[in-house]
Amino acid sequence: AVGVRGRLREQRFAAEMPLAAVQRRVAPEALRDVVSSRDLPALHALAQLRSVLVHEAWGVSGSAGFELATGIEALHAQSDLDLILRTPKRLERAAAEDLLASLDTTVCPVDLQLQTPFGAVALREWASGSRRVLLKTTSGAHLVLDPWQAVA
């Protein structure tokens, strides 16, 4: 599965292509230290968070990731910053609350997805204390008690 996109949100298209046709792959982690000269809140937030996110397995996704990977301008003054954090082991809710508090000090909204071995869950939702959270998996979305447990 691939996503083809242009500068605008409405210029997105979901597609599939053979793996052999992929010429370049850039992991979100490879983008966290890429510096842009553009003066935008999302990029300022990224610069601010580099010293806060001490986890080794985090990276940039969304419009900022697209722009940093391709050099094609996709961010604007109202863009949020989308990040991923790979969490092979359970992130306790108290740690999630602390991380969210750090993200909420930036100059623009930050949306961080926790990538568990079984799918992705929004940090904001996991930190909220909700009994069940939405886990996005390859087989669809599921309400779960623990995103680090296999979906039955």
C-alpha positions as CSV (number, residue, x, y, z in Angstrom):
1,A,0.0,0.0,0.0
2,V,1.2,3.5,-0.8
3,G,-0.2,7.0,-0.5
4,V,0.3,9.4,-3.4
5,R,-0.2,13.0,-2.4
6,G,0.3,16.6,-3.5
7,R,0.5,19.8,-1.5
8,L,-3.1,19.9,-0.5
9,R,-5.2,17.5,1.6
10,E,-7.6,16.8,-1.2
11,Q,-4.7,15.7,-3.4
12,R,-4.3,12.3,-1.8
13,F,-4.8,8.9,-3.4
14,A,-4.5,5.5,-1.8
15,A,-2.9,2.9,-4.2
16,E,-1.0,-0.3,-4.3
17,M,2.2,-1.0,-6.1
18,P,4.6,-3.9,-6.3
19,L,7.5,-3.8,-3.8
20,A,10.0,-4.0,-6.7
21,A,8.7,-0.7,-8.0
22,V,9.7,1.2,-4.9
23,Q,12.8,3.2,-5.6
24,R,13.3,4.9,-2.3
25,R,12.0,4.3,1.2
26,V,12.5,6.8,4.0
27,A,11.7,5.7,7.6
28,P,10.1,8.3,9.9
29,E,13.1,7.9,12.2
30,A,15.4,9.1,9.4
31,L,13.5,12.4,9.3
32,R,13.8,13.5,12.9
33,D,17.1,15.2,12.4
34,V,16.4,16.7,9.0
35,V,16.4,20.5,9.3
36,S,14.3,22.8,7.1
37,S,14.9,26.5,6.6
38,R,11.1,27.1,6.4
39,D,9.7,29.2,9.2
40,L,6.6,27.3,10.2
41,P,5.1,26.3,13.6
42,A,5.3,22.5,12.9
43,L,9.0,22.7,12.1
44,H,9.6,24.9,15.2
45,A,7.8,22.3,17.3
46,L,9.9,19.5,15.8
47,A,13.1,21.5,16.7
48,Q,11.8,21.9,20.2
49,L,10.9,18.3,20.7
50,R,14.2,16.9,19.6
51,S,15.6,17.4,23.1
52,V,12.4,16.1,24.7
53,L,11.9,12.9,22.8
54,V,14.7,10.8,24.3
55,H,13.3,7.5,23.0
56,E,15.4,6.1,20.3
57,A,12.5,4.9,18.0
58,W,10.5,8.1,17.1
59,G,10.1,9.8,13.8
60,V,8.2,12.3,11.7
61,S,5.1,11.4,9.7
62,G,2.2,13.2,8.1
63,S,2.8,16.4,6.1
64,A,6.0,17.3,7.9
65,G,7.4,13.8,7.1
66,F,6.3,14.1,3.5
67,E,8.0,17.5,3.2
68,L,11.2,16.5,4.9
69,A,11.5,13.3,2.9
70,T,10.7,14.8,-0.5
71,G,11.5,18.5,-0.3
72,I,8.0,19.2,-1.7
73,E,6.3,21.9,0.4
74,A,3.3,20.4,2.1
75,L,3.2,22.3,5.4
76,H,1.4,25.6,6.1
77,A,1.1,27.9,9.1
78,Q,-1.8,25.9,10.5
79,S,-0.3,22.4,10.1
80,D,0.0,20.2,13.1
81,L,3.0,18.0,13.6
82,D,2.5,14.2,13.2
83,L,4.9,11.9,15.0
84,I,5.3,8.2,15.6
85,L,6.9,6.4,18.5
86,R,7.6,2.7,18.2
87,T,6.8,1.1,21.5
88,P,7.5,-2.7,21.3
89,K,7.0,-2.8,25.1
90,R,4.0,-1.3,27.0
91,L,4.1,2.4,27.7
92,E,2.5,2.9,31.1
93,R,-0.3,5.4,31.2
94,A,1.6,7.7,33.7
95,A,4.5,7.8,31.2
96,A,2.1,8.6,28.4
97,E,0.6,11.4,30.4
98,D,4.1,12.9,31.0
99,L,5.0,12.6,27.4
100,L,1.7,14.2,26.3
101,A,2.3,17.1,28.8
102,S,5.7,17.7,27.0
103,L,4.1,17.6,23.6
104,D,1.4,20.1,24.7
105,T,4.1,22.8,25.4
106,T,4.9,23.2,21.7
107,V,3.9,26.0,19.4
108,C,1.5,23.9,17.4
109,P,-0.7,20.8,18.0
110,V,1.3,17.5,18.0
111,D,-0.3,14.2,17.2
112,L,1.8,11.2,18.2
113,Q,0.9,7.7,17.3
114,L,2.2,4.9,19.5
115,Q,3.1,2.0,17.3
116,T,2.7,-1.3,19.2
117,P,3.5,-4.8,17.9
118,F,-0.3,-5.1,17.1
119,G,-1.1,-1.7,15.6
120,A,-1.2,2.0,16.4
121,V,-3.0,4.0,19.1
122,A,-3.1,7.7,19.6
123,L,-0.9,8.8,22.5
124,R,-3.6,11.4,23.5
125,E,-6.2,8.6,23.7
126,W,-3.9,6.2,25.7
127,A,-3.0,9.0,28.1
128,S,-6.6,10.0,28.6
129,G,-7.3,7.0,30.9
130,S,-10.1,5.7,28.7
131,R,-10.8,2.1,29.6
132,R,-10.8,1.0,26.0
133,V,-8.8,2.7,23.2
134,L,-9.0,2.5,19.4
135,L,-6.2,0.3,18.0
136,K,-5.7,0.7,14.2
137,T,-4.5,-2.6,12.7
138,T,-4.0,-4.1,9.3
139,S,-7.3,-5.8,9.7
140,G,-9.2,-2.7,10.8
141,A,-9.8,-0.6,13.9
142,H,-10.6,-2.4,17.2
143,L,-11.6,-1.1,20.7
144,V,-9.1,-2.8,23.1
145,L,-8.2,-2.7,26.7
146,D,-4.5,-3.0,26.0
147,P,-2.9,-2.1,22.6
148,W,0.1,-4.3,23.5
149,Q,-2.0,-7.5,23.5
150,A,-3.0,-9.3,20.3
151,V,-6.5,-8.6,19.1
152,A,-8.7,-11.7,19.3
